Amino acid sequence: MDIQGATAPISITGPGPLTLGSAGLNLATTGVNFTNAASLVIGADQTWTLGTGRVARLLTGGFTLAGGTTLTLAGSGTLTNSQAFAAGSAGALVVNGPLLVLDSSGANRSGPTTLSSGTIAILNNTAPLGTGPLFLNGGRIGSASGTGRILTNATAIGGNVAFGGSPLGSGTMTFSNTVNLSGGDRELNVVVATTFGGGLTNGTITKTGANEINIASNSLFSGPLTINQGKIGVSHVNGLGGTPDVTIAAAGTFSVGGGFVGGEAVIGNLSGSGIVDTAFNTPVGTRTLRVTQTTDATFSGRLMDASGSRVLALNKDGAATLTLTANNHTYTGPTTITAGTLKIGGAGLLGPLSYAGAITNNATLEFATSASQTLASALVGTGTLLKSGSGTLTLTGDGSGYTGTISVTGGRLLLNGSLAAGVTVGAGGTLGGATGTSTSNLMMAANSTLALDGGGTTTATTFDGVTLANPTYVEFSSSPVDTTVYDVVTYGTGGLTGFVNLVPLVRGTLTNDTANNKVLLTAGAPGVRTWNTGNGTWNRFGTLLNWAEGDQKYYQGDTVFFGDRGADVTVTLEGSLTPGGSVVTVSNTANAYTFTGTGTITGGVGLEKANAGTLILANDNTYSGATTISGGVLRVGNGGTNGTLGSGAVANDATLVFNRSDAASFPNVVSGTGTLVKEGTNTLTLTGTLGSFNGGDVVVNAGTLQVGGTETSMPVFSQLVPRTVTVNTNGTLEFIYRNAFGTIPSTPTTTVVVNGGTVRSSSGLSGAVTILQDPTLLNGATVEATKDFSVFGTYQLQGTVTVGGTIPSAITTAGGLVTVGNGLNNLGITTFDVADVSGNAAPDLTIAAVIRNSGNNGANVGGLTKTGAGTLRLTATNTYTGATTVQDGTLRVDGVLAAASAVTVNTGATLAGTGAIFGALTIESGGTLAVGPGIGTLTVTNALTFQANATNAVDINAATSQADLVTGFASATFDGHLVVNNVAGVLAAGQNYQLFSAGGTGSFASITPATPGPGLNWSFDAASGVLSVTGSVATYPTNITATVSGGNLQLTWPATHLGWQLQVQTNTLAVGINTNWTAWPGSTTTNAVNVPINAANPAVFLRLVYPPQP
């Protein structure tokens, strides 16, 4: 049935049946729909083609799809079937493009259904797709409403399929029979919750879409499962089939369901950055994820319990290494290492920060993390616990059932619980603790450390036997008290070997108390040490004679001082140095000190830089005391990737310089009157909180200085301290958060000078405006706004913007905004004081950003005033509505000024450009309008006024007959002076130049130069806006020659009388001629005029006069 050319819908009714053989139904090009209310029989293979927007409806009666036949639906229209399938419907149904809406029973249909493309929308739960197999090779399937649908068909997925989504409804989908993935990797876009109630077989899944898949029955597939979005939950104990690898992207979740309570969900390799949780199904209890890792992989995502006592446990199995790097896990269930290695890497944690889940380690558990963590749980097993990262691991639980080994090769292990295992501490490792005990032995390797971290004098770790290699160091976490006796380590029947190998890192005396099986340290008084050499090493071992006083050695807890040495000095720091006293003092006048090396000044001490010399910190420090700069220069970094201050506040009354090559942040609170200088090619971010920068001036010489606050704390720079921020060539000042210099309506106290550098706002900036108060732009300065911020993230220019130097500057944009005015509660005018830095008419400051009013939705009227001898160029479509005043120099408008902004050009100032001015334009006495540069067009859509003694400077081109043009104005008033510059060609009589697109009133009082050339004159016709070149005008009378042609009276006169004026009057016959003469428009610039003949005017008189009359 081919329906073409119909103009009304086609409907078929009656008892039928309507039998379609092989012709099918073609609605491919017709503009109408088709409705069938008769019973329908499909007796042969056929295709129904439904064009875009076309709808076919099967309403009542039976629908027979005979066995051995295939009905293919093609096109992109819609078929709605409300006809129940009749008995014997064993034919195949193929959907290849259109939308098929099923609102009838398919219980009598046993043929297969194939979805290749298009959509199947289900409105009926009575076997809507029949009882035959379902093949999903593409397209989209789901409920047509909010009601969930259940399909009992045996299903095979042979392509990428979507479940739900437009144009479908929100109802869930359930496949109660087995779903065969047909041996391939199937991308399932899950828009509505979808349950595979019969399990999955034979293939792999890549999941997209935000909703969840529930695998709710036995499965026989081996994966892998890749979860890019949404969730895959396994609620049946056998739902995973084999041991599929699971990869979870950041937006994905793998959920261990209630079917695994008391059991294990077994997978292969785990990788990705998403979430593993138990937030699936309601049964409470512990569900274990068993990972049989066969390939080394990293999982940077989270392991999480769900609410309601749905606890996750982890069992690491398989010979490979699984590395966990997240530090925000919330799972609290047991952790078991059955085989291979479970490694905590990066800055990761095992479980929460204080993890209380039981740990069974029968393989390898490695803490290679830089983070610190407490394990409060019981520890059992026979495996290896390896502490290798730089963080601190504290054991407080019961390890009496742990008979494996513990090895410390990095960071600190604090033992405050009990162990049955022995402990080996390698070179660079540290063992501490206050109450820890082990029934086995302690082996301390050369260059390992025993730390007294307990804070008491009678507590220390206890082992059966202790062996100390040479050297084994003894250190304190804080300074010991003079003459106090401290327990270092306690040993049992295994005895102590190597006592003589102990080296204290603090001043004191070590004793082997054999009566009580203890090693004791009697603390001595900390010393005061002054650097007494040139280049040298500062370490904690008390072996180097680089100091002036006493034994010339440094021990932890000593107060240190660095003074003048007569030459520059490099001090190489090794290890963690914890000086005593309140500060490390560097008081140098002539020479510079450089602190370098891998060592760190740490502890509660501060740092003081005094006198006029320089200190360079090329090492990284973690001290928590204050940094005081009372004199000279403190440089952080030396052009490389190292160099930090401690975390304490900074009092800067001299100069603080940052000079690194990599990105760094500076969160410290800053006070004082000194200067902060940014050098180096890197980006330094001031990440402090509200008003945290109370310091003085800031200079950006190189790289990028990012400033801001947070959405809640707002400005980093305190508004209470006046300062100047200078951005020099090669430097960039970037605002990454709102209100870096202060909040509206307060007036910021920070003045910005951009001396050849760049000031810009980050593309991600949000929040209120960043105010630049009285900014100065010098030597090629650039101010950039890189985002359209609406009322957010906008520069607000207040006061006077000063432009100077020798190179032009710019305020540029990539869709950004610049506001003018004085904040939310005040109106204001922003002045641009632009010097003539280029020495010519070229722009000295270009503003490509949109200038708009300040305040919410631009509610506060802001204006613009141009001062200074230079040129300010505006290129954007500006929206500010306050007045625009050109007081000095040139304002060049190559963009748009809004209708509400009246433009006034004062004495000595110039308005130039080829843009559009929608407000009124007034050129006051002494002011100049100069369209261009070059020959161009300026649009003025409001009133245009030249006052007396104003100037209109125009360029004309005699070679091309082009001229500057002012167009679009509503009215024009001419006065003052017309100054003409011919840029090319020779002026000659008869040349005409359109200077204004329409006429106006008045006229220019003078034209310069006085004549176009010898024997020539200027003639400006105010009525037409045309400037003409005329010859010498003959003053003697002449004749008018008149001819009639085509309804016109053609009048001509000799060219010698070019410049005479044709006048006309029209009267009745009774009146005849009188004195009521009017000028014929444009007649002074020609010697030929066509006068239309109108029979209704019987008395028309014309004459030629000289000189022309007004």
Secondary structure, DSSP 8 states (H G I E B T S, - for coil): -B--S--S-EEE-SS--EEE-SS-EEESS-SS-EEE-S-EEE-S-EEEEE-TT-EEEE-SS-EEE-TT-EEEEEESSEEEE-S-B-TTB--EEEEEEEEEEE-S--TTB-S-EEEEEEEEEE---SSTT-SS-EEE-SSEEEESSSS-EEE-S-EEE-S-EEES-TTS-S--EEE-S-EE-TTSEEEEEESS-EEETT-EESSEEEEESSSEEEE-S--B----EEEEEEEEEE-STTTT-S---EEEEEEEEEEE-GGGBTSEEEES-EEESSEEE--SSS--EEEEEEEE--S-EEE-SEE--BTTTEEEEEEEESSSEEEE--S-----S-EEE-SSEEEE-TT--SSSSEE-S-EEESSEEEE--SS-EEE-S-EEESSEEEE-SSSEEEE-SEETEE-SEEEE-SSEEEE-SEESSEEEE-TT-EEE-SS-EESSEEEE-TTEEEEE-SSSSS---EEEEEEE-SSEEEEESS---TT-EEEEEEEEEEEEE-GGGEEESBSEEEEEETTTTEEEEEE----EEEB-SSSEEE-SSS----BSSTTS---BT-EEEE---SS-EEEEE-SEE---SSEEEEE-SSS-EEEEES-EE-SS-EEEEESSSEEEE-S-----S-EEE-SSEEEE-SSSS-----SS-EEESSEEEEE-SS-EEE---EESS-EEEEESSSEEEE---TT-B----EEE-SEEEEE---TTT--SB-TTS-EEEEEETTEEEEE-SS-TT--TTS---EEEEEEBSEEEE-TT--SS-EEEEEEEEESS-EEEE-S--TTSS-EEEESEEEEESSS-EEEEESS-EEEESS-TT--EEEEEEE---SSSSS-SEEE-SEEEEBSGGG-B-EEEEEESSSEEEE-SB----S-EEE-SSEEEESSEE-TT--EEE-TT-EEEESSEE-S-EEE-TT-EEEEBSSS-EEEE-SEEEE-TT-EEEEEEETTTTEE-EEE--SEEEE-SEEEEEE-SS---TT-EEE-BSS--EE--SEEESS-SSTTEEEEEETTTTEEEEEE----S----EEEEETTEEEEE--GGGTT-EEEEEEE-TTT---S--EE-TTGGG-SEEEEE--TT--EEEEEEESS---
